[in-house]
Amino acid sequence: MSRPQQIPSPLKVLSKMANKSVSVKLKSGVDIRGVLLSYDTCMNLVIDEAEEYDPITDSVKAKYGKIMIRGSQVMFVSSPDVVT
């Protein structure tokens, strides 16, 4: 019988993403890309070099610089630089 796969803690996954490029999908449908500077246990995120990205046109819609995203608005966070 095979053992069930261990699912990593979300905060451990976020810690691997620190100081790396991330994509953050918000509940509103907005896609933000930038560098994850910090986070907390409520999944509030601080993103540097933040840009709003439009996947339909494959282009940047707006550049924001350093922003804070409230954790309750985050649908998911992903990073091409991190393998869980």
Residue frames as a rotation matrix with the C-alpha (Angstrom) as fourth column:
MET 1
0.584 0.812 0.000 0.00
0.812 -0.584 0.000 0.00
0.000 0.000 -1.000 0.00
SER 2
-0.240 -0.697 0.675 1.41
0.648 -0.633 -0.423 3.41
0.722 0.336 0.604 -0.93
ARG 3
-0.399 0.016 -0.917 1.83
0.824 -0.432 -0.367 6.15
-0.402 -0.902 0.159 1.64
PRO 4
0.711 0.678 0.187 -0.24
0.697 -0.644 -0.316 9.31
-0.094 0.355 -0.930 1.22
GLN 5
-0.102 -0.751 0.652 1.70
0.729 -0.502 -0.465 12.23
0.677 0.428 0.599 -0.23
GLN 6
-0.136 -0.050 -0.989 2.66
0.874 -0.475 -0.097 14.86
-0.466 -0.878 0.108 2.33
ILE 7
0.499 0.353 0.792 1.20
0.682 -0.723 -0.107 18.28
0.535 0.593 -0.601 1.46
PRO 8
-0.570 -0.810 -0.139 3.58
0.735 -0.427 -0.527 21.13
0.368 -0.402 0.839 2.34
SER 9
0.040 0.518 -0.854 2.45
0.786 -0.544 -0.293 23.95
-0.617 -0.660 -0.429 4.61
PRO 10
0.703 0.285 0.651 1.41
0.663 -0.593 -0.457 27.07
0.255 0.753 -0.606 2.64
LEU 11
0.922 -0.384 -0.058 3.75
-0.317 -0.831 0.457 29.22
-0.223 -0.403 -0.888 4.74
LYS 12
0.141 -0.895 0.424 6.68
0.151 0.443 0.884 26.89
-0.978 -0.060 0.198 3.99
VAL 13
0.185 -0.009 0.983 5.93
0.969 0.166 -0.181 27.22
-0.162 0.986 0.039 0.29
LEU 14
0.938 0.178 0.297 5.76
0.228 -0.963 -0.143 31.03
0.261 0.202 -0.944 0.61
SER 15
0.654 -0.750 -0.095 9.09
-0.216 -0.306 0.927 31.03
-0.725 -0.586 -0.363 2.45
LYS 16
-0.065 -0.663 0.746 10.67
0.681 0.517 0.519 29.34
-0.730 0.542 0.417 -0.58
MET 17
0.373 0.318 0.871 9.25
0.897 -0.364 -0.251 32.13
0.238 0.875 -0.421 -2.77
ALA 18
0.764 -0.093 -0.639 10.77
0.286 -0.839 0.464 34.96
-0.579 -0.537 -0.614 -0.72
ASN 19
0.058 -0.736 -0.675 12.93
-0.410 -0.634 0.656 37.26
-0.910 0.238 -0.338 -2.87
LYS 20
-0.773 -0.222 0.594 11.85
0.400 0.556 0.729 35.45
-0.492 0.801 -0.341 -6.04
SER 21
-0.814 0.512 -0.274 9.58
-0.555 -0.551 0.623 36.41
0.168 0.660 0.733 -8.92
VAL 22
-0.725 0.652 0.220 5.96
0.391 0.653 -0.649 35.55
-0.567 -0.385 -0.729 -8.24
SER 23
-0.718 0.676 0.165 2.58
-0.124 -0.357 0.926 35.82
0.685 0.644 0.341 -9.90
VAL 24
-0.870 0.484 -0.098 -0.36
0.157 0.083 -0.984 36.64
-0.468 -0.871 -0.148 -7.60
LYS 25
-0.618 0.762 0.197 -3.91
0.294 -0.008 0.956 36.04
0.729 0.648 -0.219 -8.82
LEU 26
-0.929 0.331 0.164 -6.45
-0.321 -0.506 -0.800 38.14
-0.182 -0.796 0.577 -6.93
LYS 27
-0.489 0.827 0.277 -10.10
0.543 0.537 -0.645 37.25
-0.682 -0.165 -0.712 -6.34
SER 28
0.248 0.563 -0.788 -11.03
-0.254 -0.747 -0.614 40.18
-0.935 0.353 -0.042 -8.59
GLY 29
0.844 0.030 0.536 -9.25
0.449 0.508 -0.735 38.43
-0.294 0.861 0.415 -11.49
VAL 30
0.793 -0.606 -0.066 -6.27
-0.590 -0.737 -0.330 40.81
0.151 0.301 -0.942 -11.51
ASP 31
0.750 -0.646 -0.141 -2.86
0.639 0.763 -0.100 39.22
0.172 -0.015 0.985 -12.09
ILE 32
0.839 -0.530 0.125 0.05
-0.543 -0.799 0.257 40.92
-0.037 -0.283 -0.958 -10.30
ARG 33
0.689 -0.702 -0.180 3.68
0.595 0.690 -0.412 40.01
0.414 0.177 0.893 -11.00
GLY 34
0.557 -0.576 0.598 6.75
-0.600 -0.777 -0.190 41.06
0.575 -0.253 -0.778 -9.06
VAL 35
-0.395 -0.777 -0.490 9.23
0.001 0.533 -0.846 40.02
0.919 -0.334 -0.210 -6.38
LEU 36
0.685 0.651 -0.326 7.89
0.269 0.190 0.944 38.69
0.677 -0.735 -0.045 -3.06
LEU 37
-0.203 -0.763 0.614 9.64
-0.407 -0.505 -0.761 40.71
0.890 -0.404 -0.209 -0.33
SER 38
-0.966 -0.091 0.242 7.67
-0.258 0.322 -0.911 39.50
0.005 -0.942 -0.335 2.70
TYR 39
-0.140 0.935 -0.325 4.46
-0.158 0.303 0.940 37.89
0.977 0.183 0.105 3.95
ASP 40
-0.627 -0.018 0.779 2.73
-0.778 -0.031 -0.627 37.12
0.035 -0.999 0.005 7.21
THR 41
-0.919 0.238 0.314 0.49
0.123 0.930 -0.347 34.38
-0.375 -0.280 -0.884 8.63
CYS 42
0.080 0.979 -0.186 -2.61
0.020 -0.188 -0.982 36.07
-0.997 0.074 -0.035 7.15
MET 43
-0.025 -0.254 0.967 -0.98
0.919 0.376 0.122 35.81
-0.394 0.891 0.224 3.70
ASN 44
0.900 0.099 -0.425 -0.65
-0.020 -0.963 -0.267 39.59
-0.436 0.249 -0.865 3.42
LEU 45
0.363 -0.768 0.528 2.08
0.913 0.407 -0.036 40.05
-0.187 0.495 0.848 0.79
VAL 46
0.488 -0.327 -0.809 4.60
-0.260 -0.939 0.223 42.78
-0.833 0.102 -0.544 0.06
ILE 47
0.503 -0.231 0.833 5.53
0.801 0.487 -0.349 42.75
-0.325 0.842 0.430 -3.62
ASP 48
-0.009 -0.577 -0.817 8.32
-0.100 -0.812 0.575 44.84
-0.995 0.087 -0.050 -5.14
GLU 49
-0.869 -0.312 -0.383 8.52
-0.356 -0.144 0.924 45.81
-0.343 0.939 0.014 -8.83
ALA 50
-0.341 0.831 0.439 4.79
0.378 0.549 -0.746 45.02
-0.861 -0.088 -0.501 -8.98
GLU 51
-0.867 0.150 -0.475 3.12
-0.489 -0.438 0.754 45.07
-0.095 0.886 0.453 -12.37
GLU 52
0.106 0.932 0.347 -0.45
-0.371 0.361 -0.856 44.36
-0.923 -0.038 0.384 -13.36
TYR 53
-0.867 -0.497 -0.031 -0.29
-0.272 0.420 0.866 41.79
-0.417 0.759 -0.499 -16.14
ASP 54
0.221 0.931 -0.292 -2.89
-0.822 0.016 -0.570 41.14
-0.525 0.365 0.768 -18.86
PRO 55
-0.396 -0.430 0.811 -2.69
-0.065 0.895 0.442 37.47
-0.916 0.123 -0.382 -19.93
ILE 56
0.585 0.683 0.437 -5.00
0.427 0.199 -0.882 38.05
-0.689 0.703 -0.175 -22.91
THR 57
0.966 -0.251 -0.063 -2.71
-0.207 -0.600 -0.773 40.59
0.156 0.759 -0.632 -24.59
ASP 58
0.564 -0.787 -0.248 0.42
0.817 0.576 0.028 39.14
0.121 -0.219 0.968 -22.93
SER 59
-0.165 -0.584 0.795 1.45
0.364 -0.785 -0.501 42.62
0.917 0.207 0.342 -21.78
VAL 60
-0.667 -0.128 -0.734 1.89
0.738 -0.246 -0.628 44.82
-0.100 -0.961 0.258 -18.72
LYS 61
0.277 0.861 0.427 -1.16
0.801 -0.452 0.393 47.01
0.531 0.233 -0.815 -18.03
ALA 62
0.773 -0.021 0.634 0.34
-0.291 -0.900 0.324 49.10
0.564 -0.435 -0.702 -15.20
LYS 63
-0.173 -0.867 -0.468 3.50
0.488 0.337 -0.805 49.37
0.855 -0.368 0.365 -13.10
TYR 64
0.789 0.601 0.129 3.08
0.131 -0.369 0.920 49.98
0.601 -0.709 -0.370 -9.36
GLY 65
-0.143 -0.873 0.466 6.50
-0.623 -0.286 -0.728 49.58
0.769 -0.395 -0.503 -7.74
LYS 66
-0.940 -0.209 -0.271 6.27
0.083 0.629 -0.773 48.30
0.332 -0.749 -0.574 -4.13
ILE 67
-0.129 0.965 0.230 2.78
-0.684 -0.254 0.684 47.29
0.718 -0.069 0.692 -2.98
MET 68
-0.890 0.033 0.454 1.05
-0.345 0.602 -0.720 45.40
-0.297 -0.798 -0.525 -0.18
ILE 69
-0.382 0.784 -0.490 -1.71
-0.447 0.307 0.840 42.94
0.809 0.539 0.233 -1.03
ARG 70
-0.166 0.436 0.885 -4.22
-0.969 0.093 -0.227 41.99
-0.181 -0.895 0.407 1.66
GLY 71
-0.917 -0.331 0.222 -4.25
-0.318 0.943 0.093 38.23
-0.240 0.015 -0.971 2.17
SER 72
-0.238 0.914 0.330 -8.05
0.108 0.362 -0.926 38.00
-0.965 -0.185 -0.185 2.00
GLN 73
0.513 0.413 -0.752 -7.86
-0.618 -0.431 -0.658 39.13
-0.596 0.802 0.034 -1.65
VAL 74
-0.470 -0.808 -0.356 -5.33
-0.860 0.327 0.393 36.50
-0.200 0.491 -0.848 -2.75
MET 75
0.736 0.647 -0.201 -6.62
-0.677 0.704 -0.215 33.54
0.003 0.294 0.956 -4.75
PHE 76
0.836 -0.535 0.118 -3.19
0.506 0.837 0.209 31.98
-0.211 -0.115 0.971 -5.33
VAL 77
0.525 -0.792 -0.311 0.53
-0.733 -0.607 0.308 32.71
-0.432 0.066 -0.899 -5.51
SER 78
0.879 -0.299 0.371 2.85
0.409 0.872 -0.267 30.92
-0.244 0.387 0.889 -7.91
SER 79
0.424 -0.816 -0.394 6.50
-0.681 -0.574 0.455 31.15
-0.597 0.075 -0.799 -8.87
PRO 80
0.883 -0.141 -0.447 8.32
-0.286 0.592 -0.753 29.61
0.371 0.794 0.482 -11.81
ASP 81
-0.028 -0.992 0.120 11.52
-0.656 -0.073 -0.752 29.64
0.755 -0.100 -0.648 -9.69
VAL 82
-0.474 -0.086 0.876 10.15
-0.852 0.297 -0.432 27.40
-0.223 -0.951 -0.215 -6.90
VAL 83
-0.217 0.383 -0.898 9.42
-0.321 0.841 0.436 23.68
0.922 0.383 -0.059 -7.01
THR 84
0.143 0.356 0.924 7.42
-0.982 -0.063 0.177 22.38
0.121 -0.932 0.340 -4.04
